[in-house]
Amino acid sequence: MDRDNDSFIRKAKAAHASKAKGGIHSLLPISRQMFSHFLESRTSARADIISTGRKEDPGNYRLVSLTSGSGKVMKKILLESISKHMKNKKVIRSSQHGFTKEKSCLTSLTAFYNEVTRLVVKGRVVDVVYLDLSKVMVSHRIFIDKLTGYGLDKWAVKWIKNCLNGQAQRVVVQGPWRPGSILGPGPILVNIFINDLDNAAACTLGKFVDDKKLGGVADEPEGWTERSLIKFNTGKCKVLHPGISEGKPLHQYRLEANWLESNFCKEDLGVLVDSKLSMSQQCTLVAKKANSILGCMRKSIGILPLYLTQVRPHLWWCVQFWAPQCKRDMDLQECVRHRSTKMMKVLEHPSHEEKLRELGLFSLEKRRLEGILLMYINT
């Protein structure tokens, strides 16, 4: 692990003072002796923030922890060592797309549903089971054993064990929070912890951090959770039946003595996927969200900056995956663009195309084509 002075100074300069407890003092002396004690990193402020669902359910809250500036610098150096080892040894499986270099939500969606579509076209019966873990890395002992099994440096393992065990926390209520967890328990460590789930799933598997999709039938994941001392959040686990029309008999799945709910439409990483593998419902939902935001911007002055930052991201999120194919869906998307340019009173050009040229914008169809070409170039 790199522990020289230059590395500490470089990491300290790159650290975000706004994401550290108390900030990073301008006169803070940077030295290896200070970090060797690593005392400040063992105390942190924490708050539980509602993610989804009812506020009365404790399982719907997520922990946000704010550690010291020196602790963040040390954890970044440690994370750099871990990531380098995992990359060189090719530890992380190809099914993991979350917080992985050159992968994203888009690659996760395209890789998984391309395989699902291929099987449906062949006439195979495919069921997609969406799994969600309620708590990850509950057992630090099991996690440390996994790190050792992956051949990680023993000093790095000791540092991680120190980060996870015996930390003091204070609860802050209604404070300003900016999520910035690096290690404990950050997404990189979660990726390592659930990496061996592939061995327990004899089917098509797609992972984005702790959210998983199974294409096929698999009973072993439940055994994997028992061995890892974690549980599934069965209330958030759903089943999608691609290629099966409504009214036809569906196969039922049970997880931890609970029957999973079957759906003909499921949101996956921000994209609405239905059993027909058609993106019409996603196109309708996106247009509805964009139009509702435009309604709030109706009396605003700077329409173009607001459109670029508040509206277009909805029309552009993973559009390479759900790009509309039907004329009705394409027109629905273009109506949003027409409405936005119409709201810009300073433009007196008679045609929509001239307005787009004046604003330096492309039609949504051209932007989708540009995004698809860039995706193929990058892959």
N, C-alpha and C positions, 0 to 999 in steps of 0.2 A: 504494500500500500504506500502511496506517495505521501511523505510526511515532511518534506523540506520547507524552508521558510518561504520560498518563492510561490509555492503552491498555496500556502495559507494566505499570503498577501493577495494573490490573484482571486481567490475565492471570496475574500472579504470585500474587495472592491466591487465584485459582481453581485454581492448580496443586496436584496431589497430592504432598505431600512424600514419601510412602512409595514413590512410583513414580520418584523421582529419585535418581541416584547421589550418596550423601552427604546427601540431604535438602536442604531449603531453610532456610538459617540465619535465625533470627529477626532478626538485625541486618544482614542482607544489604542493602546500599544499592542501590536501584533507580534506574538512570539510563540514558539513551540511550547515553552514552559507553561504558558497560560492554558493552552488547549490540552496539555497533558493531564491536568486535573479534571477537566470536563465537568465541573460542578454545576455551572449555570444551566447546562443542558438537561439536568435532572429535575428541573422545576419548570412548569409551564402553566399557562392559563388555558382554561377549556370552557367550552359551551356546547350544549346539545341543540342542534338546529333541526327543525322539522323538514323532512325530505318530501314525503308523499303520504297521503292518507289522513286519518283522523289524528288530531293532536292528543287525544286521550290515550292512544296506543303507544307505549314506550318503544315498541319495535320500529316505529316510523321515524325515530330521531337518529341523527348522525352526529358523531363527535367531531368537533373542530378544535384543534389544539394549536396554541401559539407559543412557540418555544423562544429561547433567547437567541440573539444574533450570533454569538460564538458557537452555540449548539448547532445552528443551521449551517454555518461554514464547515464545521467538522463533519456533519452528516452528508454534506455535498461531496466532500472528499471521499468519505466512505462509500457513498452511492456510486461515485465514479469508478472506484475499485471493483464494486460488485458488478456493475454493468459491463465493464471490460471483461471480467471473467465469464459472465454469462454469454457474452457475444462470442468470445474466442472458443469456448467449449460447446457452443450451440445448445445451451440448456433449455431455453424457452421454446416450446413447441410452436409449430407454424399456425396452429389453431388460435393462438392468442394474438389479438390485434390491439388491445388496450395498452397505451403507454409503451409502445414498441416502435422502434425507429422504422420509418418508411411504411408504417401501417396506420390505419385510422378507422373511424366508423364506416367510411365508404368502403374500404377494403374488406372489412368484416361482413358487411351486407352483401357485397357482390360475390365474394368467395363462397359464402354459405348458400345463398339463394340460387346461385348458378348451379350448384350441385343438386339442390332441391328441384329446380325446374327441369334439369336433365332427367332425373328419375321420374318425374310426373309425365314428361313427354314420352318416356319409354313405357308408360302404362303401369308403373309401380305404385303401390299404395305407400304414401309417405305421411307420417305425422311428425310435427315439430313441437317439441316440448321446451318451453321457456322456463329456466330454473333461476332461482334467486337465493343466495345464501344470506341467512339472517345475521350471522356473526362469523367473521373470518379470523383466523389466527388466535383462537381462544387459548389453545395450548401452546405456550412458548416452547416447551420441551420438544414437542413434535416438530415444530418449525425449525428449531436449532438442529435437530437430527437431519432434517431435509437439507439444510444448508451444508452440513458436514458431508452428507452423501453426494452432493453435487461438486465436492472438491474445492469449496471456497477456502481461502487462506484462514488459518486458525486464529490469527490476530483479528481479522475482519469479523469472524464469527463471534469472538469475545466482545468486540465493540458493539455489535448488533445486540447481543445478549444484554450488555450493559444499558443500551438504549431502551430495551423493552421492559426490563425488570427494575423494580424499586424506584420508579419515578414519582415525584411529588407533584400534585396538581391542585390548583385553586379554581373554583368555579366563578365565572363572571356572568352576571345576568344583564341582558340587554346592552351588550357592548358592541362596538364596531368590529366586524370580523371579515378577514380576507383569507380564505382557505389557502394554506401553503405547506401542507405536510410533505416532508421529504422522505422520512424513513418510517416513523413509528405510529401506527402501521400504515405505511404509504402504499401506493398502488404497485410500486416495483416489487415490494416484499410480498404483496398479495399475489402478484403474477407467479412468483416463485413457489408460494405455498400451494396454489391450486394447479401447478404445472403437471403433476402426475395424475390429474383427473382423466387425461387422455387414455391412460392404461386401463381405466375402469369403464370406458365407454366404447363398446364395439359398434359404433355407428358414426355418422357424420357429426362432428362437434365444432361449434363456433363459440369463442370466448372473447369477451371484452371486459377485462378486469374480472369482477366477480359475477357478471351477468353472462349466462351460458344458454346455448341453444343446442338441442339434440335432435337430429333428423333420423328417425328410426325407432327401434325399440331397445331399451337398455335398462337392466335392473341393477347393474353394478354401482352406479353413482351413489345409491343409497348406502351401500356397503362402504364406499369410499368416505362418506361423511361420518359414518360411525367410527371408522379407523382414525379419522382426523379430528374427532371430537367436536364436530360442528354440525349444524342443522340447516335444513332448507327452510326458507320462509314460504310455507305452502300457500299462504294467502295470495302471494304474488306469482306463484308458478301457474302457468297457463298452457293450454294445448291448442295448436292450430292444425287444421286438416286440409292441406293444399290439394287442389284438384277434386275435392268432394263437394257436391252441391248440397244446399240446405234441404233437409227432409230425408236424406239418406242416413242409414245407421252408422254410428260413429263408434270407434273403439275407445273404451274408457281406460284411464290410467289412474293408478293409486300411488301416492307417495307418503310414506310415514303414516299409514292408516287413514289418510285423507284422500278423497277422490278429487282429482284436478278438474278445474272448469274448462270445458271445451268452448272455443271461440271461432267464429268465422272471420274475425278481424282482430289484429293485434298490433300494437305499436311497438316497434323494435328500433332502438337507438334513434328515436325521433321520427321514424318513418312508419306510416300506417300500411301494414301488409294484410291482404285479405286472402281467403281460401282459394279464390280464382287466380291468384297471382297477378291481378290487374291493379294498376296504380290509379284508377279513377277516384277512389275514395281519398287517397292521399292528395291528389290534385285539388279535389273539392275542399279538403280541410285546409290546405295551404292557402288557397285563394280566400277562404273565409277569414283566416287569421290576418292575412295581409290587408284585406278590405277593412277589417275592424280597426287596425292600426291607422290606416289612411283616414278613417272617420274621425279619429282623435286628432289628426294633424290638419284638419280641414281649415282651421283659422290660423295656422302657423305661417311665419314669414319665410323661413329657410326650408322650403319643401324638399329641395334636392338633397342636402346633407341628411335630412331626416329619412328620406326614402332610401338612401344608400346604406344607412346604419340600422334602421329599424324595420324596413319592409323587405328589401332585397335579400337579406340573409334567410328569410323564410322561404323565398322562392328559389334559393340557391343551395340550401342544405341537402347534401348528398343527391343532388338532382341528376347526377350521372347514373344513379341507380334507379330512380323512379321517374325518369324523363317521360312526359306524356306521349303516348303513341296515337291516341284518337284525336280527331280534329276538334271535337267538343272540349276535350281537356286542354288542348293547346290554346283554343280561343278563351277558355276560362282564365288561363294564366295571363294572356295578353291583355285581357280586360283590366287587370290590375295595373299593368303598365300604362294603358290608355288613360285610366282614371288619374293616375299620379301625374302624368304630363299635363293633363287637362287642368289640374289644380294649380299649375304654375302660370299665373296670370301674366307674367312678364313676356311670355312667348306668344307672339301673334301669328306664327306661321300657320298656314291653312292645313297642312298635312301632318300626320303623326310622324312620318319618316323624317321630315325636316326638323321637327322638334327634337327627335332623338339625335340627329347630327349636331344640332346646336348645343345640346347638353353633353355631347361626347359619349352617348350610350348606344348600346346595341339592342336589337330585339332579343327577347328571351330565347327564341329559337337559336339564334346565332351564339348566344352565351352558353346554351346547353351543349351545342356542337363543340365549342371551344373547350369546355370542361371535359367532355368525353375524349377529345383528342389529347388533351394534357394528361388525362388519366392513363391512356394507353402508352404515351411516351414515357411517363414515369415508371410504368410497370415493365 
